[in-house]
């Protein structure tokens, strides 16, 4: 049976511990046909204790990961026949490194362990702190100590560690605490801000896109909306509401599908309901796929080429009134391809705007010429 190794990275306070405990709680429930088990009773009890502390409004949030945590789960698919024996699909070895590996001077043993494990990993989950991301999105002073640490220590160090990981292996960036960002900013805005402000993030994305490797930005809330409120001092106060986690299973679903390599074959690993979660997620967050190139520029490029052909072959003597504009539109649309691959906000918007503008400059006289020829 295949054992998939997952490495999880994230600075202290990013929410790795809460993510893992909530993920186990959700996927151990055996409610939707696919579920996880860990056969180490001590680890199972510890995860349940952490989750109990999370949902108890009278207790503080659990402390972060201080040491390397390694847990092996077995993924089962429920047998829908009368046979009570469930199907063992695969094992998942989940390795959670302490936040100190990123934010502090790391223990040599931790660094050695990471360097030993990373070449054999099947996927990396890189946790980006949603609370710090919110402050970045709100336009707080970039010289602010929290923002400076987030940009130049947390994210920079995490990207440098990811660069030690093979470029042909999937990387899923997990935005934690999505409940703080939902309704204030969309994933496209966050994606563009990260690409704009964190060159190391852009480099990681570019290298993996060039290698044809999956790289994604996945929003996750381990507790769901309204479970906690953000206080002015940046702390989170529990409200006593029932936790309703969002998208916790998505990174695991992607891991299985990436390794199978074919979405149809992935049916052997995921029950229909699990696949539906993935389909719903991709419908809501198409921009989560950092390797996906938007299509509007391609459409403008095609239209500009058709405009030139029509002007040259049909309008002939009149072509001087529309042909130059079509050429300029093609130039801008072609230049736009590189920024689109890199996810550059400025490049995409400016190129798209210019290509569309010059196309319209050529299309309008072309339409007028067509009407003159038609009715003359």
PyMOL commands that set and color helices and strands:
alter all, ss='L'
color gray80, all
select helices_A, chain A and resi 16-27+41-55+100-103+108-118+130-137+145-162+178-181+187-197+199-210+250-260+265-268+272-284+286-288+296-321+323-342+345-375
alter helices_A, ss='H'
color red, helices_A
select strands_A, chain A and resi 3-10+34-37+69-77+87-96+123-128+170-175+215-219+228-230+236-238
alter strands_A, ss='S'
color yellow, strands_A
deselect
rebuild
show_as cartoon
